């Protein structure tokens, strides 16, 4: 039987017995997305912005074993899929930017691994395979700050560059 344990502040955690601290640390390792995630959705014209405060986009390449990686991915989908189900998908084509916000940046070569599960969930939501960059383009970026994930969905800029006449 699994229990979801609430977040304890460092001051309160310091007052716990060593056994309780060990149990809480083990529970947090078993459930990396234990902290509550708050979602904010805003729409400005054609641009939809989703901010998931507290959502962990961890670097999954060569960091965790497959079970821990799968738990992190499932925790991300458990937050993102129900939220996307409440939103209407804008007309295609789209540019989608996923921004990983964390206290410590990851290696830029591992950045795509961080955004893979949200990209898969967004591809399912749009109904377009994530390999079709002519219809939906995904960009994964990162910023430093409190743990969060920011997703910006906007119409794709389909303007063709001007041709040069000779």
C-alpha positions, 0 to 999 in steps of 0.5 A: 500500500502506497502513501502520499506523504506531504512536503515538510519544511526543513524546520519541521523535518529537523524536529523529526526522529531519525527513523521518520526522516529516513522514512520520508527520504525513502518515500520521496525517492520512491515518488519523485513527483511527491511535491504538489504541482499547481497549474496555470493556463493563460490565453493571449490571442492565439498563444496558450501558456501552461505553467506547471509550478513544481513539475520536475523535468529531470535529466533522464539520460544516464541518471536513473535506473529504468524503474525510477525513470519510468516513475518520473515519466508517469508522474509527468503524464499524470499531471499533464494529460488530464490538464491537456484533456480540458484544453481545446487544441488550437488549429494546426500548424503549431510551434510548442516551446517547453521550458525546463525551469530548475535551480540547476541547468542540465547539459544542453545535450540532455535537454531533449531527454528532459522534455521527451515525455511532455512532447509525447503527451502533447503529440497525443493531444494534437493528434500529430506524430512528434516526428512531423515537424512540418505540422508541429515543431517542438523546442525544449529550452531551460531557465534557472529558477524554482522548479517548474515547466512552462509550455507555450503553444502558438501558431507556427510562423509559416511565412516563407522567406522572401525570394531574391530575384537575379 
